[in-house]
Amino acid sequence: MSVVIPTYNAAGTVKAAIESVLAQTYRDFEVVVIDDGSTDPTENVVREFGPRVRYFKQRNQGVSSARNAGIAQSRGEYLAFLDSDDLWLPEKLAEEVPLLEADPKLGLVYCDWAVVSGEIVLQNSYLKDLPAASGYVFDDLIQSGFILTSGVVVRRACLDDVGDFDKSLAIAQDYDLWLRISYKWRIQLVDQCLFTKRSLDGSLSSDLTKTALERIALFQKTLRDLPGMTTRSRRLVRRQLALNYWDVGYDRFDGFSFQEARKSFLTSLMYDWTSVKSLAYLAATYLPTSLVRAVRTVKRANP
């Protein structure tokens, strides 16, 4: 069993992350830390753990490269990933690894998590209102990204089968991998919060347009690389493309870039011609800017 921790300029958080691994009640594991070119004292902090932690440093190439380097350096039959600003509960591995050991056809196990900002608990259960599922969940996962990397334990044979993290994706590289795994393998939810996600700004999302563009790249890749999908799966992927193109169009419309917004709404309709909101906003891009400003002012005055 191998635990891979990618880190970059995380001297203030990586110590606690490693300690949460070393405190696991399940004891048969190694810890591999990949330092993605840190310029702060991260290396000194990690080396304080001595031989209990295998430390490697590379030039800065991004988190996907660091995770892939950790996979290459690791020796376990199963792999778990922990981001250097997250924390595992002591029973995390003990709850997940035995499920993989008991069922060779199970490719991945994941769990629920809590979200905190400083000392404030923002969410006790992130998956409480999401359709998290077990089994062959490819269609479910298309519609909702309910797996987070720090909650995963994956079988190495599963990665040998589908490949590792895609370095061309900056945000959705983990979502891409879980989709590829769930397309061919069964996965299992452990319905417990077994790690804590630390959110410095109180949110798991930041630039929504950037995220939408990354999701577009992800789902276009899914259509391209998984040609054997069922008709339903393909329809669900196309709907996600439509939704994300609408998000991009709305952001551009909100900034009064009507020509660019129009292109996004048209593309959204290409993937889902039944989208009423895409049709409505497409029509609105032909209105005078002064009228759109006036309508917006009235709406804000009368929420």
N, C-alpha and C positions, 0 to 999 in steps of 0.2 A: 504494500500500500504506500503510495507516494502522495505527498502534499506539496503542491506547487504554489509559491507565492511570488507573483511579479511585483516589483516595486520601483518607484522612481521618486526621488526627493521626498521620501516619507520617513525621515528620521524621527519625526514626532509621533508617528502612529505604528510603525512596523514592529516595534518591540512588543507592544500589547497584542498585536495580531499573532506573532510567533508564540508568545506565552499562552495564548488561548489554544493553540495547537498542542503545545507541550503538556497542557493540562487535560488532554483528552483521556477519558476512561478506557477507550480502545487504544492499545499501546503498540501494535505492530505496524509502524509506519516510519518513513523517512521524511525529512523536511528539506525541500529544495527551494532556495531563494534565488531569483534571477533579478539582478539589479540592472535596470534598463538605462545605464549611463548617468546615475545620480551625480549631482555636483554638491550635494549637502553631506552631512556626516552619516548617511544611511549605512555605508559600508562598515564604519566603526561600530554602529549600534548592532548590526547583524553579527559581526565577528565576535562580539562579547558572548554569544551563545556557544562558541567553540565548536567541537566536533558534532554536537547534537544537530547542527544545521549545516547543510552543504550550500556554500555561497558561490555564485558565479556572477561575473559582471560583463556586460556587453555595451557597445556603443548604443546610444539612444535610437531605437527603431519602433517604439510603440508597444502597447500592451499585448497585442496578438503575437508579435515576434517574441516577446518575453515569455509568454505562456507556452508557445511552441518550443522555445529553447528549454523550458522546464520539462516539458514532455520528453524531449530528446535526452536530457540528462537523468531523468528518473528511471527507477528500476522496478517499480511495483506493477502488479497485475491490475490494480485499480488506481485511479488518479482522482484527487480532489484539488480544487482550486480555491484559494483564499486571497481576495484583494487586501492590500496592506493597510487599508483603513477600516476593515471589517473585523468582527470578533465572533468566534465560534463559542457556543455553549459546550461544556465539558462532555456531554453525551452525544454530540453531533455524529461522529464517526461510528460510535457504537450502535446508533439507531439505523444507519444507512448501509454500512459495509456488509453486515450479515445478509441483507436482502439480495445483494449481488452474489454472495457466496452460495446462497441457497438455490439460485435460479440462473443457469448459464445463458438463458435466452433473454435475460433482462440486461439492457444496455446501459441504463442510466437511472440513478436515484436522485431525487431532489427534495427540498423541504421548504417550509414557510419561513418567514423572517420578520423581525421587528425593525422599525426605523426610528432612530433617535437623532436629536440635534443637541449636542452638549449633554446636559442632564435631563433634557425633556424628551419623553417618549411621544413621538408623533403618531406611530401606528403600532399597536400590539401584534397585529397580524396583517401583513401586507396582502396575503392571498384570500383573506376572509370574503371579499366581494368579487373575486375573480374566478373564472370557471376552470380552476386547476384540476387536472385529471390524471388518471393512470391508464396504462395499456397502450394501445396504438393510438396516439393522441395527435397525429399530424394535423388533422383538420382543426382540432381545438386550438393547437398552438399557432396556426396561421392567424386565427382570429384574436388571440390574446397572448402576449409574451409573458407567461407566468413562471418562467424559470430564471433564476438569478445565479450567476456563476459561483459565488461563494457558497451556495447551497448544494452544489452538485458533487456526486461521486460517479465516475464513469468507468466502464470497463475498457482496458487498453485495446482489447480486440475490436471493440466498437470504433475507436479512433482509427485503428488500422484499416477498418472497413470503409469509413466515410471520409477520412482525412481530418486535419486539425483546424486551427483557427485561421480564417481568411484574412491575411494582412492587408488586403485592398479595402477592407471595411473598417472605418475608424470608430464607429459607435456600435453597430449591430453585428459585430463579428461573433459574439456569443449566441445571439438569437439565430443567426445563420447556422451555426454548428448544431444547435438543439433541433432545428428544423430538419437538417440532414440526418441526424440520428433518429428522430421520431418517424421519419419517412420509412425506415427499415427495421427499427428495433422497438421493442416495448420499453416503456419507462414507468417508474413507480414514484408516487408521491408519499413522503412521510409527512403526515398532517400535523406537524408540530413546528413551532418556531425554534429553530436550532442555531440561528446566528443573528447577529445584530448588524444592520447596515447603518453606518454613521453618515449622516447627511449634514455637511457643513452649512448649507444655505437653507436647510429645512425642506428640500425638494429633491426628488430623484431625477427631475428633468430640468433642463436649462434652456438651450436654444431649440424651440419647438420646430422651427423651419428646417434647421440643420438636421434634426432628428427625422423629420418627414422625408427629406431628400435621401438620407441614408436608408430609410425603410424602402423607398422607391428602388434604390440600387439593389437592396436585399431581395425584394420580391420579383424584380426583373430577373435577377440571377436564379431565383427559384424556378420561374417559368422556363428559363433556358436550360438549366442543368438537371431538372427532374422531369423529363418529357413523358414519363410513364404515369403521371398523376391521373387520378380519376377525374371525370368531368366535374364532380362536385368540388374537389380540391382546387382544380384550375379556376373554377368560378369564384371560390373564396379568395384565392390569391389576387385575381383581377379586381375583386371588390376592395381589397386592401390597397391596391395601387390607386384605385379611384379615390378612396378616402384620403390617402396621403397627398395625392395631387391636389385635392380640394384644400387641404391644409396649407399647402404652399400658395395656391391661388388666393386663399383668403388673406394670408399675410401680405401678399403683394397688393391686393385690393385695399386692405386696411392702410397701406402706405400710399395709396392713390396711384400706383403703377398699373393702370388699367390694362394696358396692352400686354404686359407680362402676365397679369392675372388671367386675362382672357385665354392665353395659351394654356395655362395650367387647368382652367376649368374645362376647356375643350378636350384636353388629354384625359381628364377625369371622366368625362362623358364617353370617351372612346373605350374605356375599360368598363364603365357601367352607365349605359344610356338612360337608365331609369332614375338616376339621381336627381331628385327635384331641387335640392339646394344648389347643385352645380348648374342646373339650368337657370335657376333664379339669379344666381350671382353672375353667370355669364351674361344674362340680359342686362344686369346692373352695370356691367363694364361699358355699356354703350350710352349710359346716361351722362349728362354734363357733370363735371366735377363739382360745380357749385351746388347742384341739386343733391348730390351724395353728401356733401358737407352739411347741407341744411338738414337733411333727414337724420344724419348722425347726431347733430346738435339737439334735435328734438327728442331723439331716443334717449340721449344721455340726461336730458332734463326731466324725462318722464320714464324712469326705469321700470 
